[in-house]
Amino acid sequence: MSPDAPPPAAGSALTAPRAPTVAGPVTVETVVKKSRFLAHLSPVTDVTHAESVITAVRKEHWDARHHCVAMIVGAERAMQRSSDDGEPSGTAGAPMLTTLQQSGLTDVVVVVTRWFGGTLLGTGGLVRAYSGAVSTALDAARILRRVRVQELTVDAPHAEAGRISAFLHAWVPDHGGTVLAPVYDDVAHLPVLVPPAHVPAFDAALAETTLGRATAVRGEVRVVERSD
């Protein structure tokens, strides 16, 4: 593995949500001059998890000549590693890592397993083959975005809950938010998640809908995952 890349300046998790990742494992195969390149792309929680993915791929494809690796892990994408695994230096792990870096993802590892097809690809050919295998896997992956949202709760009398709930279900999804499950006791508690940039507009629309009788109580700001 190459040395860890130096971490960028730290930022607040609330002001800078974690970079996106992939929603689940993806495996794709490409063939270049009879050499097979099997790219396994997987989300991971930390370096230990990434190492377990690498070990599992090596074990499953024990007959292959090379298992080249690139990973990016951490909220600030601070942990970055790559390995050529016997390929000429700089022809596999580094271009794979560059492709991951360009994707903007974190918490991800990719292992490209190669079975030699009998024809030497040369330095440029190897770089293109390994980076291309990663690009193909990224194209096949579903992406999970991390988004910052403000929790808001509208308390309403039961007689008004249906009308306000209809407003929430119409307005909130159209502005990148989520309507959560209501809670009922003496009044109806109607929680939603709204991107902070849209909170002033939400307040104004709620006031117009209810003639100023209802307001939203602020809760926590959180980061949620959404798939593309």
GUFILUM-720237 format. One line per 3 residues: number of its first residue (from 1); for each residue z, x, y of N, C-alpha, C, O. Coordinates in Angstrom, 3 decimals. Example, Ala and Ser with C-alpha at 12.3 -4.5 7.8 and 13.67 -1.06 7.14 Angstrom:
REM GUFILUM-720237
1	7.800:13.190:-5.690:7.800:12.300:-4.500:7.800:13.200:-3.300:8.465:14.236:-3.319 | 7.080:12.850:-2.250:7.140:13.670:-1.060:7.870:12.900:0.030:8.039:13.409:1.138 .
REM end
This chain:
REM GUFILUM-720237
1	0.000:0.831:-1.186:0.000:0.000:0.000:0.000:0.876:1.249:0.679:1.901:1.297 | -0.761:0.468:2.253:-0.713:1.196:3.517:0.580:0.888:4.237:1.202:-0.134:3.946 | 1.022:1.742:5.184:2.278:1.502:5.899:2.240:0.190:6.656:1.175:-0.298:7.036 .
4	3.430:-0.379:6.869:3.523:-1.610:7.634:2.996:-1.369:9.046:3.261:-0.332:9.653 | 2.245:-2.346:9.557:1.760:-2.249:10.931:2.910:-2.446:11.895:3.837:-3.193:11.580 | 2.893:-1.801:13.074:3.987:-1.977:14.030:4.057:-3.404:14.507:3.019:-4.003:14.789 .
7	5.268:-3.983:14.610:5.394:-5.378:15.006:5.069:-5.562:16.472:5.331:-4.682:17.292 | 4.486:-6.734:16.806:4.261:-7.035:18.210:5.553:-7.432:18.872:6.583:-7.557:18.210 | 5.510:-7.633:20.185:6.708:-8.046:20.914:7.220:-9.356:20.377:6.446:-10.270:20.091 .
10	8.544:-9.447:20.238:9.137:-10.659:19.686:8.992:-11.802:20.669:8.956:-11.595:21.882 | 8.906:-13.058:20.112:8.827:-14.240:20.953:9.694:-15.320:20.378:10.090:-15.252:19.215 | 9.993:-16.306:21.168:10.811:-17.422:20.722:10.030:-18.287:19.761:8.852:-18.564:19.988 .
13	10.684:-18.724:18.668:10.022:-19.594:17.698:9.650:-20.926:18.321:8.720:-21.589:17.861 | 10.382:-21.335:19.385:10.088:-22.610:20.014:8.914:-22.489:20.977:8.104:-23.411:21.074 | 8.803:-21.380:21.687:7.709:-21.223:22.630:6.456:-20.687:21.954:5.356:-20.866:22.476 .
16	6.597:-20.031:20.801:5.449:-19.497:20.075:5.568:-19.879:18.613:6.099:-19.102:17.820 | 5.082:-21.075:18.229:5.194:-21.512:16.836:4.541:-20.508:15.889:3.604:-19.797:16.254 | 5.058:-20.472:14.674:4.531:-19.574:13.650:3.028:-19.798:13.484:2.548:-20.930:13.541 .
19	2.302:-18.716:13.280:0.856:-18.804:13.096:0.545:-19.652:11.862:1.406:-19.818:10.998 | -0.660:-20.184:11.770:-1.010:-21.003:10.610:-1.062:-20.197:9.321:-1.076:-18.966:9.338 | -1.089:-20.916:8.201:-1.230:-20.299:6.887:-2.160:-21.170:6.061:-2.739:-22.122:6.583 .
22	-2.314:-20.860:4.785:-3.138:-21.695:3.916:-2.245:-22.704:3.200:-1.073:-22.433:2.934 | -2.814:-23.872:2.891:-2.029:-24.952:2.307:-1.711:-24.713:0.834:-0.721:-25.236:0.321 | -2.533:-23.937:0.159:-2.305:-23.694:-1.262:-3.215:-22.588:-1.760:-4.098:-22.136:-1.029 .
25	-3.012:-22.141:-3.005:-3.825:-21.054:-3.555:-5.296:-21.442:-3.679:-5.633:-22.590:-3.969 | -6.159:-20.459:-3.451:-7.606:-20.627:-3.584:-8.151:-19.429:-4.339:-7.781:-18.291:-4.051 | -9.023:-19.676:-5.299:-9.666:-18.594:-6.048:-11.174:-18.811:-6.027:-11.654:-19.872:-6.426 .
28	-11.921:-17.816:-5.567:-13.385:-17.920:-5.515:-13.984:-16.628:-6.053:-13.380:-15.560:-5.950 | -15.167:-16.737:-6.621:-15.844:-15.567:-7.184:-17.167:-15.325:-6.475:-17.916:-16.262:-6.195 | -17.446:-14.063:-6.188:-18.753:-13.659:-5.683:-19.279:-12.546:-6.589:-18.503:-11.846:-7.240 .
31	-20.582:-12.393:-6.623:-21.222:-11.361:-7.443:-22.140:-10.538:-6.551:-22.978:-11.086:-5.835 | -21.976:-9.211:-6.599:-22.807:-8.296:-5.823:-23.349:-7.231:-6.771:-22.586:-6.418:-7.294 | -24.647:-7.231:-6.993:-25.296:-6.258:-7.889:-24.560:-6.165:-9.222:-24.250:-5.075:-9.704 .
34	-24.292:-7.317:-9.798:-23.665:-7.489:-11.113:-22.173:-7.166:-11.152:-21.536:-7.364:-12.186 | -21.596:-6.671:-10.044:-20.141:-6.522:-9.973:-19.536:-7.868:-9.574:-20.002:-8.516:-8.636 | -18.499:-8.277:-10.294:-17.822:-9.547:-10.004:-16.614:-9.269:-9.107:-15.834:-8.353:-9.366 .
37	-16.472:-10.071:-8.053:-15.338:-9.985:-7.142:-14.640:-11.341:-7.141:-15.189:-12.337:-6.671 | -13.417:-11.361:-7.677:-12.644:-12.596:-7.754:-11.526:-12.520:-6.715:-10.585:-11.738:-6.856 | -11.643:-13.342:-5.672:-10.646:-13.341:-4.590:-9.631:-14.450:-4.831:-9.984:-15.621:-4.965 .
40	-8.358:-14.052:-4.883:-7.267:-15.018:-5.019:-6.455:-14.981:-3.730:-5.802:-13.984:-3.422 | -6.504:-16.082:-2.979:-5.819:-16.214:-1.692:-4.660:-17.178:-1.865:-4.838:-18.271:-2.402 | -3.460:-16.781:-1.412:-2.283:-17.617:-1.670:-1.309:-17.584:-0.499:-1.121:-16.541:0.126 .
43	-0.682:-18.739:-0.197:0.409:-18.718:0.781:1.646:-18.091:0.159:1.869:-18.229:-1.044 | 2.451:-17.405:0.956:3.680:-16.777:0.463:4.785:-16.967:1.493:4.523:-17.219:2.669 | 6.017:-16.843:1.033:7.166:-17.007:1.925:7.667:-15.678:2.481:8.238:-15.631:3.570 .
46	7.449:-14.588:1.723:7.899:-13.271:2.158:7.189:-12.214:1.316:6.350:-12.543:0.477 | 7.527:-10.945:1.543:6.859:-9.852:0.833:7.153:-9.909:-0.662:6.272:-9.637:-1.478 | 8.388:-10.261:-1.026:8.736:-10.353:-2.449:7.865:-11.387:-3.150:7.384:-11.154:-4.258 .
49	7.667:-12.519:-2.504:6.790:-13.552:-3.056:5.363:-13.019:-3.187:4.697:-13.259:-4.194 | 4.895:-12.294:-2.164:3.550:-11.730:-2.216:3.400:-10.766:-3.382:2.387:-10.784:-4.082 | 4.408:-9.926:-3.591:4.355:-8.977:-4.700:4.294:-9.696:-6.045:3.634:-9.220:-6.969 .
52	4.974:-10.836:-6.163:4.941:-11.592:-7.419:3.556:-12.190:-7.659:3.106:-12.280:-8.801 | 2.881:-12.598:-6.582:1.513:-13.100:-6.711:0.590:-11.983:-7.185:-0.238:-12.190:-8.072 | 0.734:-10.806:-6.597:-0.089:-9.655:-6.990:0.135:-9.308:-8.458:-0.816:-9.069:-9.202 .
55	1.403:-9.284:-8.866:1.724:-8.967:-10.264:1.107:-9.980:-11.214:0.587:-9.608:-12.265 | 1.160:-11.260:-10.853:0.608:-12.307:-11.715:-0.905:-12.161:-11.856:-1.447:-12.347:-12.946 | -1.593:-11.828:-10.755:-3.046:-11.649:-10.820:-3.393:-10.444:-11.688:-4.313:-10.513:-12.503 .
58	-2.669:-9.345:-11.522:-2.911:-8.153:-12.353:-2.725:-8.470:-13.837:-3.503:-8.030:-14.684 | -1.681:-9.240:-14.133:-1.397:-9.571:-15.530:-2.478:-10.470:-16.107:-2.912:-10.285:-17.245 | -2.916:-11.457:-15.304:-3.933:-12.396:-15.801:-5.272:-11.698:-16.025:-5.973:-11.987:-16.995 .
61	-5.623:-10.783:-15.130:-6.924:-10.117:-15.215:-6.720:-8.632:-15.520:-7.176:-7.760:-14.780 | -6.036:-8.374:-16.605:-5.648:-7.024:-16.983:-6.852:-6.135:-17.290:-6.750:-4.910:-17.227 | -7.995:-6.751:-17.622:-9.157:-5.979:-18.045:-10.013:-5.507:-16.871:-10.996:-4.796:-17.078 .
64	-9.659:-5.886:-15.648:-10.454:-5.497:-14.482:-10.107:-4.081:-14.044:-9.015:-3.587:-14.325 | -11.041:-3.430:-13.354:-10.852:-2.049:-12.936:-10.012:-1.942:-11.658:-9.230:-1.003:-11.506 | -10.171:-2.906:-10.739:-9.488:-2.820:-9.447:-8.875:-4.173:-9.060:-9.458:-5.230:-9.303 .
67	-7.693:-4.111:-8.457:-7.041:-5.285:-7.874:-6.633:-4.889:-6.452:-5.519:-4.412:-6.234 | -7.523:-5.085:-5.500:-7.278:-4.647:-4.121:-6.562:-5.757:-3.351:-6.771:-6.943:-3.603 | -5.717:-5.345:-2.410:-4.750:-6.279:-1.825:-4.732:-6.177:-0.300:-4.923:-5.105:0.274 .
70	-4.498:-7.322:0.333:-4.149:-7.360:1.757:-3.169:-8.498:1.956:-3.289:-9.549:1.325 | -2.193:-8.288:2.840:-1.227:-9.346:3.122:-0.793:-9.294:4.578:-0.761:-8.231:5.198 | -0.459:-10.463:5.110:0.167:-10.588:6.426:1.320:-11.568:6.274:1.126:-12.695:5.819 .
73	2.521:-11.139:6.656:3.713:-11.949:6.449:4.587:-11.904:7.704:4.685:-10.870:8.366 | 5.213:-13.025:8.020:6.202:-13.062:9.087:5.780:-13.907:10.269:4.592:-14.102:10.524 | 6.786:-14.412:10.996:6.532:-15.291:12.133:5.655:-14.622:13.181:4.824:-15.280:13.807 .
76	5.833:-13.323:13.378:5.047:-12.586:14.369:3.904:-11.797:13.717:3.296:-10.941:14.359 | 3.611:-12.086:12.434:2.570:-11.390:11.675:2.865:-9.889:11.632:1.954:-9.061:11.636 | 4.174:-9.553:11.592:4.586:-8.164:11.745:4.395:-7.334:10.475:4.159:-6.128:10.558 .
79	4.494:-7.960:9.307:4.375:-7.221:8.052:2.935:-7.299:7.570:2.488:-8.347:7.103 | 2.199:-6.182:7.685:0.796:-6.141:7.288:0.581:-4.945:6.370:0.900:-3.810:6.723 | 0.038:-5.216:5.188:-0.170:-4.160:4.207:-1.523:-4.326:3.525:-2.091:-5.417:3.492 .
82	-2.024:-3.221:2.982:-3.268:-3.283:2.216:-3.282:-2.166:1.191:-2.557:-1.179:1.311 | -4.126:-2.342:0.178:-4.260:-1.337:-0.882:-5.692:-1.314:-1.393:-6.300:-2.360:-1.622 | -6.231:-0.090:-1.574:-7.574:0.078:-2.135:-7.565:0.070:-3.662:-8.606:-0.139:-4.285 .
85	-6.412:0.293:-4.263:-6.254:0.289:-5.729:-7.357:1.051:-6.451:-7.985:0.531:-7.374 | -7.583:2.277:-6.027:-8.534:3.127:-6.743:-9.939:3.133:-6.190:-10.730:4.004:-6.552 | -10.280:2.198:-5.330:-11.583:2.249:-4.671:-11.547:3.374:-3.627:-10.461:3.777:-3.211 .
88	-12.702:3.888:-3.197:-12.706:4.931:-2.163:-11.913:4.493:-0.927:-11.988:3.339:-0.505 | -11.171:5.411:-0.368:-10.259:5.084:0.727:-10.973:4.350:1.867:-12.018:4.789:2.348 | -10.393:3.233:2.286:-10.907:2.476:3.410:-12.027:1.517:3.098:-12.557:0.877:4.006 .
91	-12.408:1.396:1.816:-13.546:0.531:1.481:-13.138:-0.853:0.994:-13.994:-1.724:0.840 | -11.849:-1.073:0.748:-11.431:-2.354:0.174:-10.265:-2.967:0.951:-10.435:-3.970:1.645 | -9.080:-2.358:0.831:-7.895:-2.946:1.445:-8.008:-3.098:2.948:-7.648:-4.142:3.491 .
94	-8.508:-2.067:3.637:-8.599:-2.123:5.103:-9.549:-3.214:5.586:-9.172:-3.989:6.464 | -10.775:-3.309:5.046:-11.645:-4.405:5.497:-11.111:-5.783:5.091:-11.338:-6.764:5.800 | -10.415:-5.865:3.974:-9.793:-7.134:3.599:-8.727:-7.531:4.621:-8.652:-8.685:5.042 .
97	-7.900:-6.545:5.015:-6.848:-6.825:5.993:-7.448:-7.201:7.345:-6.946:-8.100:8.019 | -8.512:-6.522:7.740:-9.174:-6.859:9.008:-9.653:-8.309:8.997:-9.521:-9.018:9.995 | -10.204:-8.744:7.878:-10.676:-10.126:7.769:-9.518:-11.109:7.870:-9.645:-12.155:8.507 .
100	-8.384:-10.779:7.242:-7.198:-11.630:7.371:-6.707:-11.653:8.816:-6.351:-12.710:9.337 | -6.687:-10.485:9.462:-6.236:-10.422:10.859:-7.093:-11.303:11.750:-6.575:-11.994:12.628 | -8.386:-11.283:11.532:-9.297:-12.077:12.347:-9.134:-13.570:12.113:-9.508:-14.375:12.967 .
103	-8.581:-13.950:10.969:-8.376:-15.378:10.665:-7.236:-15.981:11.472:-7.181:-17.197:11.655 | -6.315:-15.130:11.960:-5.167:-15.626:12.697:-4.057:-16.177:11.824:-3.104:-16.753:12.349 | -4.145:-16.022:10.506:-3.155:-16.564:9.583:-1.973:-15.628:9.407:-2.053:-14.440:9.717 .
106	-0.879:-16.176:8.908:0.247:-15.376:8.455:0.781:-15.981:7.161:0.324:-17.035:6.718 | 1.765:-15.290:6.558:2.367:-15.740:5.298:1.295:-15.968:4.238:1.230:-17.027:3.613 | 0.459:-14.954:4.050:-0.668:-15.077:3.132:-0.932:-13.721:2.481:-0.773:-12.670:3.102 .
109	-1.339:-13.778:1.216:-1.757:-12.575:0.498:-3.089:-12.863:-0.180:-3.334:-13.978:-0.642 | -3.942:-11.855:-0.235:-5.203:-11.996:-0.959:-5.353:-10.798:-1.886:-5.151:-9.650:-1.488 | -5.711:-11.093:-3.128:-6.002:-10.059:-4.129:-7.457:-10.227:-4.536:-7.857:-11.302:-4.983 .
112	-8.245:-9.179:-4.386:-9.635:-9.221:-4.841:-9.755:-8.338:-6.076:-9.598:-7.119:-6.009 | -10.035:-8.979:-7.197:-10.177:-8.307:-8.483:-11.654:-8.003:-8.719:-12.507:-8.876:-8.556 | -11.950:-6.770:-9.100:-13.343:-6.378:-9.311:-13.589:-5.914:-10.737:-12.836:-5.116:-11.296 .
115	-14.670:-6.442:-11.307:-15.197:-5.948:-12.575:-16.501:-5.231:-12.261:-17.435:-5.840:-11.739 | -16.571:-3.952:-12.573:-17.732:-3.125:-12.237:-18.956:-3.590:-13.015:-18.892:-3.823:-14.222 | -20.084:-3.721:-12.295:-21.298:-4.229:-12.932:-22.294:-3.169:-13.324:-23.383:-3.489:-13.801 .
118	-21.941:-1.894:-13.132:-22.830:-0.820:-13.561:-23.644:-0.195:-12.454:-24.308:0.818:-12.674 | -23.608:-0.777:-11.261:-24.367:-0.237:-10.134:-23.409:0.144:-9.016:-22.606:-0.683:-8.584 | -23.482:1.388:-8.540:-22.635:1.815:-7.432:-23.065:1.112:-6.149:-24.257:1.022:-5.856 .
121	-22.100:0.617:-5.392:-22.412:-0.139:-4.183:-22.415:0.719:-2.929:-22.951:0.303:-1.902 | -21.828:1.907:-2.992:-21.743:2.749:-1.817:-20.646:2.266:-0.875:-20.119:1.163:-1.021 | -20.315:3.113:0.090:-19.215:2.788:0.998:-19.454:1.484:1.749:-18.605:0.593:1.747 .
124	-20.612:1.381:2.389:-20.918:0.165:3.143:-20.981:-1.065:2.266:-20.535:-2.140:2.664 | -21.534:-0.914:1.074:-21.627:-2.046:0.155:-20.270:-2.544:-0.285:-20.058:-3.752:-0.395 | -19.335:-1.617:-0.543:-17.985:-2.014:-0.932:-17.276:-2.733:0.208:-16.626:-3.756:-0.008 .
127	-17.398:-2.202:1.415:-16.765:-2.841:2.574:-17.273:-4.269:2.728:-16.484:-5.195:2.917 | -18.579:-4.445:2.649:-19.150:-5.785:2.790:-18.731:-6.701:1.646:-18.463:-7.884:1.861 | -18.673:-6.161:0.441:-18.337:-6.979:-0.711:-16.889:-7.461:-0.651:-16.617:-8.636:-0.897 .
130	-15.956:-6.560:-0.325:-14.544:-6.944:-0.300:-14.223:-7.851:0.889:-13.504:-8.838:0.741 | -14.754:-7.518:2.060:-14.495:-8.394:3.212:-15.178:-9.740:3.019:-14.642:-10.775:3.414 | -16.356:-9.726:2.413:-17.060:-10.988:2.154:-16.324:-11.869:1.162:-16.311:-13.092:1.305 .
133	-15.707:-11.254:0.149:-14.936:-12.034:-0.830:-13.772:-12.741:-0.146:-13.487:-13.901:-0.442 | -13.091:-12.037:0.779:-11.977:-12.650:1.500:-12.483:-13.762:2.413:-11.865:-14.824:2.489 | -13.593:-13.536:3.106:-14.156:-14.559:3.979:-14.516:-15.825:3.205:-14.302:-16.938:3.687 .
136	-15.058:-15.647:2.013:-15.422:-16.801:1.186:-14.185:-17.590:0.779:-14.197:-18.821:0.772 | -13.116:-16.869:0.441:-11.869:-17.553:0.080:-11.286:-18.296:1.276:-10.811:-19.424:1.135 | -11.317:-17.674:2.448:-10.805:-18.327:3.654:-11.603:-19.586:3.970:-11.035:-20.599:4.377 .
139	-12.918:-19.523:3.783:-13.757:-20.690:4.048:-13.412:-21.848:3.117:-13.560:-23.013:3.486 | -12.950:-21.524:1.904:-12.625:-22.565:0.924:-11.209:-23.108:1.078:-10.865:-24.124:0.474 | -10.388:-22.441:1.879:-8.974:-22.811:1.984:-8.762:-23.936:2.995:-9.504:-24.074:3.968 .
142	-7.729:-24.732:2.736:-7.268:-25.723:3.709:-6.160:-25.073:4.523:-5.266:-24.441:3.961 | -6.212:-25.223:5.838:-5.314:-24.506:6.737:-4.155:-25.398:7.171:-4.340:-26.566:7.511 | -2.947:-24.813:7.150:-1.758:-25.479:7.676:-1.435:-24.891:9.042:-1.171:-23.695:9.170 .
145	-1.459:-25.747:10.066:-1.095:-25.317:11.407:0.381:-25.621:11.662:0.896:-26.627:11.175 | 1.058:-24.771:12.413:2.432:-25.013:12.842:2.389:-25.440:14.303:1.883:-24.707:15.153 | 2.930:-26.649:14.599:2.831:-27.215:15.928:4.217:-27.533:16.473:5.079:-28.028:15.748 .
148	4.425:-27.245:17.757:5.704:-27.559:18.401:5.686:-29.003:18.887:4.736:-29.427:19.545 | 6.733:-29.757:18.566:6.822:-31.166:18.956:8.220:-31.482:19.479:9.201:-30.839:19.108 | 8.285:-32.483:20.345:9.545:-32.974:20.892:9.940:-34.247:20.151:9.139:-35.174:20.025 .
151	11.175:-34.287:19.662:11.671:-35.505:19.021:12.150:-36.473:20.110:12.943:-36.107:20.978 | 11.663:-37.690:20.046:12.029:-38.740:20.994:12.443:-39.971:20.210:11.849:-40.273:19.175 | 13.450:-40.684:20.687:13.885:-41.922:20.032:13.980:-43.039:21.072:14.624:-42.893:22.111 .
154	13.331:-44.137:20.769:13.388:-45.314:21.620:14.313:-46.322:20.963:14.054:-46.762:19.843 | 15.380:-46.691:21.639:16.301:-47.720:21.143:15.896:-49.058:21.743:15.728:-49.187:22.955 | 15.742:-50.049:20.874:15.255:-51.349:21.337:16.006:-52.481:20.665:16.392:-52.356:19.503 .
157	16.225:-53.593:21.375:16.779:-54.788:20.719:15.832:-55.229:19.606:14.624:-55.001:19.682 | 16.380:-55.852:18.584:15.544:-56.264:17.454:14.407:-57.171:17.896:13.319:-57.124:17.322 | 14.644:-57.992:18.904:13.610:-58.910:19.355:12.420:-58.182:19.978:11.306:-58.706:19.985 .
160	12.652:-56.973:20.501:11.602:-56.198:21.139:11.012:-55.123:20.235:10.001:-54.508:20.573 | 11.652:-54.894:19.069:11.280:-53.756:18.225:9.843:-53.827:17.739:9.153:-52.809:17.699 | 9.377:-55.028:17.365:8.017:-55.156:16.845:6.971:-54.772:17.869:6.015:-54.068:17.541 .
163	7.135:-55.223:19.116:6.168:-54.929:20.173:6.180:-53.442:20.518:5.126:-52.833:20.699 | 7.371:-52.865:20.606:7.448:-51.436:20.944:6.914:-50.582:19.797:6.242:-49.575:20.018 | 7.222:-50.998:18.572:6.710:-50.255:17.413:5.186:-50.271:17.382:4.560:-49.266:17.047 .
166	4.588:-51.410:17.729:3.121:-51.486:17.768:2.559:-50.524:18.818:1.542:-49.868:18.595 | 3.240:-50.452:19.967:2.821:-49.493:21.005:2.904:-48.064:20.482:1.975:-47.277:20.668 | 4.015:-47.726:19.827:4.193:-46.360:19.313:3.104:-46.004:18.315:2.543:-44.909:18.370 .
169	2.796:-46.936:17.391:1.787:-46.652:16.373:0.388:-46.529:16.971:-0.480:-45.883:16.385 | 0.166:-47.138:18.122:-1.142:-47.028:18.767:-1.233:-45.774:19.632:-2.272:-45.113:19.655 | -0.151:-45.439:20.347:-0.211:-44.370:21.347:0.052:-42.990:20.756:-0.675:-42.040:21.047 .
172	1.072:-42.876:19.940:1.541:-41.554:19.498:0.488:-40.796:18.673:0.210:-39.639:18.992 | -0.116:-41.398:17.619:-1.119:-40.632:16.855:-2.317:-40.208:17.701:-2.906:-39.155:17.456 | -2.680:-41.021:18.696:-3.818:-40.677:19.547:-3.530:-39.473:20.437:-4.451:-38.897:21.017 .
175	-2.255:-39.088:20.550:-1.879:-37.956:21.396:-1.265:-36.815:20.571:-0.451:-36.039:21.071 | -1.670:-36.733:19.310:-1.261:-35.612:18.468:0.157:-35.680:17.955:0.712:-34.664:17.536 | 0.763:-36.875:17.978:2.141:-37.019:17.534:2.262:-37.756:16.216:1.266:-38.094:15.577 .
178	3.505:-38.000:15.821:3.805:-38.652:14.546:4.887:-39.700:14.771:5.880:-39.448:15.452 | 4.679:-40.888:14.185:5.701:-41.936:14.208:6.563:-41.793:12.961:6.042:-41.790:11.845 | 7.878:-41.673:13.138:8.803:-41.521:12.014:9.365:-42.879:11.588:9.145:-43.890:12.255 .
181	10.085:-42.886:10.481:10.654:-44.133:9.953:11.759:-44.648:10.873:12.614:-43.874:11.305 | 11.750:-45.937:11.171:12.787:-46.495:12.039:14.125:-46.617:11.322:14.194:-46.633:10.093 | 15.181:-46.702:12.118:16.529:-46.918:11.599:17.084:-48.148:12.314:17.000:-48.261:13.537 .
184	17.655:-49.073:11.527:18.160:-50.308:12.104:19.669:-50.411:11.935:20.194:-50.220:10.838 | 20.365:-50.713:13.029:21.772:-51.120:12.979:21.937:-52.210:14.036:21.281:-53.248:13.952 | 22.780:-52.001:15.005:22.911:-53.018:16.047:21.628:-53.162:16.854:21.310:-54.241:17.354 .
187	20.903:-52.067:16.971:19.587:-52.077:17.608:18.615:-51.347:16.697:19.008:-50.779:15.677 | 17.345:-51.367:17.074:16.328:-50.616:16.331:16.164:-49.247:16.976:15.958:-49.137:18.185 | 16.259:-48.202:16.151:16.047:-46.834:16.619:14.658:-46.410:16.139:14.413:-46.321:14.936 .
190	13.762:-46.151:17.074:12.357:-45.894:16.752:12.024:-44.447:17.127:11.705:-44.171:18.284 | 12.094:-43.515:16.157:11.853:-42.097:16.462:10.382:-41.710:16.342:9.649:-42.225:15.498 | 9.977:-40.792:17.206:8.617:-40.251:17.167:8.674:-38.750:17.455:9.666:-38.244:17.980 .
193	7.595:-38.050:17.104:7.405:-36.646:17.452:6.167:-36.550:18.337:5.089:-37.007:17.959 | 6.327:-35.958:19.512:5.240:-35.891:20.491:5.112:-34.448:20.978:6.126:-33.815:21.273 | 3.890:-33.912:21.071:3.727:-32.573:21.661:4.333:-32.545:23.061:4.123:-33.479:23.835 .
196	5.075:-31.502:23.400:5.760:-31.459:24.698:4.858:-31.733:25.895:5.298:-32.341:26.870 | 3.612:-31.297:25.836:2.703:-31.502:26.967:2.429:-32.975:27.230:2.056:-33.349:28.342 | 2.614:-33.821:26.203:2.315:-35.246:26.344:3.549:-36.100:26.619:3.432:-37.316:26.776 .
199	4.730:-35.484:26.678:5.951:-36.265:26.881:5.946:-37.023:28.207:6.297:-38.203:28.206 | 5.569:-36.420:29.344:5.537:-37.201:30.590:4.619:-38.415:30.503:4.959:-39.485:31.007 | 3.460:-38.259:29.869:2.542:-39.389:29.718:3.140:-40.456:28.807:2.958:-41.652:29.032 .
202	3.858:-40.007:27.772:4.526:-40.968:26.882:5.564:-41.774:27.647:5.627:-42.996:27.511 | 6.378:-41.100:28.448:7.396:-41.798:29.233:6.760:-42.846:30.145:7.260:-43.965:30.266 | 5.656:-42.471:30.782:4.991:-43.400:31.693:4.420:-44.596:30.946:4.547:-45.733:31.401 .
205	3.786:-44.341:29.792:3.196:-45.439:29.022:4.270:-46.366:28.471:4.086:-47.582:28.439 | 5.402:-45.790:28.033:6.503:-46.601:27.520:7.084:-47.486:28.628:7.365:-48.665:28.411 | 7.257:-46.906:29.803:7.785:-47.677:30.929:6.849:-48.817:31.300:7.300:-49.920:31.612 .
208	5.554:-48.554:31.267:4.584:-49.609:31.594:4.602:-50.717:30.544:4.524:-51.900:30.878 | 4.704:-50.323:29.266:4.693:-51.306:28.176:5.924:-52.198:28.204:5.837:-53.399:27.948 | 7.069:-51.603:28.515:8.337:-52.347:28.448:8.833:-52.781:29.823:9.952:-53.281:29.946 .
211	8.009:-52.595:30.865:8.402:-52.919:32.241:9.688:-52.184:32.639:10.532:-52.699:33.372 | 9.794:-50.959:32.121:10.924:-50.118:32.482:12.209:-50.403:31.743:13.239:-49.803:32.051 | 12.180:-51.307:30.768:13.420:-51.682:30.068:13.795:-50.681:28.968:14.944:-50.657:28.527 .
214	12.852:-49.866:28.525:13.131:-48.913:27.444:12.810:-47.499:27.902:11.837:-47.271:28.620 | 13.633:-46.561:27.481:13.390:-45.146:27.745:13.562:-44.367:26.445:14.179:-44.850:25.495 | 13.016:-43.173:26.416:13.097:-42.336:25.215:14.199:-41.305:25.373:14.274:-40.605:26.383 .
217	15.046:-41.220:24.367:16.110:-40.222:24.347:15.566:-38.946:23.713:14.996:-38.987:22.623 | 15.741:-37.815:24.394:15.269:-36.534:23.874:16.144:-36.054:22.727:17.371:-36.136:22.779 | 15.489:-35.558:21.700:16.181:-34.886:20.608:15.812:-33.413:20.608:15.608:-32.811:21.663 .
220	15.728:-32.842:19.421:15.420:-31.417:19.323:13.913:-31.169:19.433:13.097:-32.053:19.173 | 13.580:-29.966:19.817:12.205:-29.487:19.728:12.083:-28.746:18.414:12.879:-27.857:18.113 | 11.080:-29.119:17.629:10.944:-28.495:16.304:9.474:-28.078:16.078:8.572:-28.469:16.819 .
223	9.281:-27.287:15.045:7.936:-26.877:14.644:7.617:-27.546:13.308:8.374:-27.423:12.346 | 6.491:-28.255:13.259:6.089:-28.955:12.049:4.747:-28.398:11.559:4.010:-27.773:12.321 | 4.444:-28.632:10.288:3.197:-28.180:9.695:2.222:-29.335:9.580:2.586:-30.445:9.191 .
226	0.973:-29.052:9.928:-0.088:-30.060:9.802:-1.310:-29.396:9.226:-1.648:-28.273:9.599 | -1.978:-30.082:8.316:-3.151:-29.519:7.669:-4.416:-29.955:8.380:-4.509:-31.079:8.875 | -5.398:-29.048:8.427:-6.699:-29.370:9.025:-7.572:-30.058:7.983:-8.713:-30.417:8.274 .
REM end
